[in-house]
Amino acid sequence: WLAGSKQWYQRRVRGMLIDRADDLVIELTGLRAKISEMKEEQNNLERNMREKLRAEYNELVHNMFSTCNTLRHRFDEFKEQLTQECRDSIKGVKISAIDKMRVVRRQSLHGTEDRLSKFAEDAKSVADLEKENSELAKLL
């Protein structure tokens, strides 16, 4: 009876060990599945984070590029305005000088009036041509 009882206990212990080993294998399989799931979730989060950062970076670069273009355009307008003001000032000085020369010539000689009128017209046409050239350069 003792030998039979010993075998019964050994079989029972073996059965319990097998059941426990099966439980541990099932638990281990579950943990491995959970680890895989967590790794996949981590990869998705990293991918989403990279996409958000890329979108923000692209938006910042676009804004910076747009701002640079706006500033460049404003500088070009300022340059054109300044150039035009200089041309107008030069044109005014030329016309004023020619008018003064006309007065002086009138007082001394009457025959040079036609040449001075031609010089005044030429000065005005040169200024107009410079303005037109500047506008054409803008279009290019």
C-alpha positions in Angstrom: 0.0 0.0 0.0 2.9 2.4 0.8 4.5 1.9 -2.6 1.2 2.5 -4.3 0.6 5.6 -2.3 4.1 6.8 -3.1 3.5 6.3 -6.8 0.1 8.1 -6.5 1.8 11.1 -4.9 4.5 11.1 -7.5 1.9 11.1 -10.3 -0.1 13.7 -8.5 3.0 15.9 -8.1 4.0 15.3 -11.7 0.5 16.3 -12.8 0.6 19.4 -10.7 4.0 20.3 -12.1 2.8 19.7 -15.7 -0.3 21.9 -14.9 1.9 24.6 -13.4 4.3 24.4 -16.4 1.3 24.7 -18.8 0.1 27.7 -16.8 3.6 29.3 -17.0 3.8 28.6 -20.7 0.4 30.2 -21.3 1.4 33.2 -19.1 4.7 33.5 -20.9 2.9 33.5 -24.3 0.5 36.2 -23.0 3.4 38.3 -21.8 5.2 37.9 -25.1 2.0 39.0 -26.9 1.7 42.0 -24.6 5.3 42.9 -25.2 4.8 42.7 -29.0 1.6 44.8 -28.7 3.5 47.5 -26.6 6.4 47.6 -29.1 3.9 48.1 -31.9 2.2 50.9 -30.0 5.6 52.5 -29.3 6.5 52.3 -33.0 3.1 53.9 -33.9 3.6 56.7 -31.3 7.1 57.4 -32.6 5.9 57.5 -36.2 3.1 59.9 -35.2 5.5 62.1 -33.3 7.9 62.2 -36.3 5.0 63.1 -38.6 3.9 65.9 -36.3 7.4 67.3 -36.0 7.9 67.1 -39.7 4.6 69.0 -40.3 5.6 71.7 -37.8 9.1 72.0 -39.3 7.7 72.3 -42.8 5.2 74.9 -41.6 8.0 76.9 -39.9 10.2 76.7 -43.0 7.3 77.7 -45.2 6.6 80.7 -43.0 10.3 81.7 -42.9 10.5 81.4 -46.7 7.3 83.5 -47.1 8.6 86.1 -44.7 12.0 86.3 -46.6 10.1 86.7 -49.9 8.0 89.5 -48.4 11.0 91.3 -47.1 12.9 90.9 -50.4 9.9 92.3 -52.2 9.6 95.3 -49.8 13.4 96.0 -50.2 13.0 95.9 -54.0 10.1 98.3 -53.8 12.1 100.6 -51.5 15.0 100.4 -53.9 12.8 101.3 -56.9 11.2 104.2 -54.9 14.6 105.6 -53.9 15.9 105.2 -57.5 12.8 107.0 -58.8 13.2 109.8 -56.3 16.9 110.2 -57.3 15.9 110.4 -61.0 13.2 112.9 -60.3 15.6 115.0 -58.3 18.2 114.9 -61.0 15.6 115.7 -63.6 14.5 118.7 -61.6 18.1 119.9 -61.2 18.7 119.6 -64.9 15.5 121.4 -65.8 16.3 124.1 -63.2 19.8 124.5 -64.6 18.6 124.7 -68.1 16.0 127.3 -67.2 18.6 129.4 -65.4 20.9 129.1 -68.5 17.9 130.1 -70.6 17.5 133.3 -68.6 21.1 134.1 -68.8 21.3 133.4 -72.5 18.2 135.5 -73.1 19.8 138.4 -71.4 23.0 138.0 -73.5 21.9 136.5 -76.8 18.6 135.7 -78.4 19.8 133.0 -80.9 20.5 130.2 -78.4 16.9 129.8 -77.1 16.1 127.0 -79.5 19.1 125.0 -78.4 18.2 125.4 -74.8 14.7 124.3 -75.5 16.0 121.2 -77.2 18.3 120.5 -74.2 15.3 120.8 -71.9 13.2 118.4 -74.0 16.1 116.0 -74.2 16.5 116.1 -70.4 12.8 115.3 -69.9 12.9 112.5 -72.5 16.0 111.0 -70.9 14.3 110.9 -67.5 11.2 109.3 -69.1 13.4 106.7 -70.8 15.1 105.9 -67.5 11.8 105.5 -65.8 10.6 103.2 -68.6 13.8 101.2 -68.5 13.4 100.7 -64.7 9.8 99.5 -65.2 10.9 97.0 -67.9 13.7 95.8 -65.6 11.1 95.2 -62.9 9.1 93.0 -65.3 12.2 90.9 -66.0 
